[in-house]
Amino acid sequence: MSNATANCLNSLSALESALTTTNPAIADANSKNPIWLALGKPLTQVVIPGVTSVDQIRKPNSNLDVFFAVNVTNLYPPVKTSSLSLSKTIQIIYSEFIQTILLITKSINNIALTTIAFLCSLPKNI
């Protein structure tokens, strides 16, 4: 190949080009591909579900944003640590634990009462 990386999707312009470049050989290569069939048998080199034109790639509400550049900053920084003291944190966790235990106990009691009511409703001659 004279240009081995010509078909690489390593830039937004390459993605845009692939979204509009058709090739009849795609149908032969994908004739039994269920995903290709479900997408409506597109003949373009790239398909992005829900994107029907190139200008939709970077729309604010498209749920699609492809980053091709390397960022030097962390896109997902760690959550800031809490300023609560350790004892306050333990109190909160303990309180939530007790609430969870009370809810579980209430659920078990409801199940037991429902079971007893059901058993009492059965005919006595079984």
C-alpha positions in Angstrom: 0.0 0.0 0.0 1.3 3.4 -0.8 -0.5 5.0 2.2 -1.0 2.3 4.8 -2.7 4.6 7.3 -5.1 6.3 4.8 -8.1 4.4 6.2 -7.2 5.0 9.9 -9.7 7.0 11.9 -7.1 9.0 13.7 -8.7 12.4 13.2 -12.1 14.0 13.1 -11.7 14.8 9.4 -10.9 11.1 8.7 -14.1 10.1 10.6 -16.1 12.7 8.6 -14.7 11.3 5.4 -15.5 7.7 6.3 -19.1 8.7 7.2 -19.7 9.9 3.6 -17.5 7.5 1.6 -19.4 4.6 0.1 -18.1 1.4 -1.3 -20.2 -1.3 -3.0 -17.9 -4.0 -1.7 -19.2 -3.3 1.8 -22.5 -5.1 0.9 -20.6 -8.3 -0.2 -18.4 -8.3 2.9 -21.3 -7.8 5.3 -24.1 -9.7 3.7 -24.5 -12.1 6.7 -23.5 -9.6 9.4 -26.5 -9.2 11.7 -25.3 -5.8 13.0 -24.8 -4.4 9.5 -28.3 -5.8 8.6 -29.8 -4.2 11.7 -28.3 -0.8 10.8 -30.1 -0.9 7.4 -27.3 -2.2 5.2 -25.4 1.1 5.0 -22.7 1.3 2.3 -20.6 4.0 4.0 -17.3 3.0 5.5 -18.4 4.1 9.0 -21.8 4.1 10.7 -22.6 5.9 13.9 -26.1 4.9 15.1 -28.3 8.0 15.4 -25.9 10.2 13.4 -27.3 10.8 9.9 -25.0 13.6 8.8 -21.5 14.7 9.5 -22.6 17.9 11.2 -24.3 15.9 14.0 -21.0 14.4 15.2 -20.2 17.3 17.6 -23.8 18.4 18.4 -24.1 19.1 22.2 -26.8 16.5 22.8 -25.6 13.8 20.5 -24.0 11.8 23.3 -21.0 11.4 21.0 -17.8 13.2 21.4 -14.7 11.6 20.0 -11.4 12.8 21.4 -8.4 12.2 19.1 -5.9 14.4 20.8 -4.0 13.5 23.9 -4.7 15.7 26.9 -2.1 16.5 29.5 -4.7 16.9 32.1 -6.8 14.2 33.8 -10.3 14.3 32.2 -11.6 12.4 35.2 -10.0 13.9 38.3 -10.5 12.2 41.7 -13.4 13.3 43.8 -12.3 15.9 46.4 -12.0 14.4 49.8 -14.5 15.3 52.5 -13.6 17.7 55.3 -15.6 15.7 57.8 -13.7 14.3 60.8 -13.2 10.6 61.1 -15.5 10.4 64.1 -18.3 12.3 62.2 -17.8 10.0 59.2 -18.1 6.9 61.4 -21.3 8.3 63.1 -22.9 8.9 59.6 -22.0 5.3 58.5 -23.2 3.8 61.7 -26.5 5.8 61.4 -27.0 4.6 57.9 -26.2 1.0 58.9 -28.8 1.1 61.7 -31.4 2.5 59.3 -30.6 -0.3 56.9 -30.9 -3.0 59.6 -34.3 -1.5 60.7 -35.6 -1.7 57.1 -34.4 -5.3 56.7 -36.0 -6.2 60.1 -39.3 -4.5 59.0 -39.2 -6.4 55.7 -38.6 -9.7 57.5 -41.5 -9.0 59.9 -43.8 -8.3 56.9 -42.8 -11.5 55.2 -43.4 -13.5 58.4 -46.8 -11.9 59.0 -47.8 -12.5 55.3 -46.7 -16.2 55.6 -48.6 -16.7 58.9 -51.8 -15.1 57.4 -51.5 -17.4 54.3 -51.0 -20.5 56.5 -54.0 -19.5 58.6 -56.1 -19.2 55.5 -55.5 -22.7 54.3 -58.2 -25.3 54.9 -57.7 -27.2 58.2 -58.2 -30.7 56.7 -55.0 -30.7 54.6 
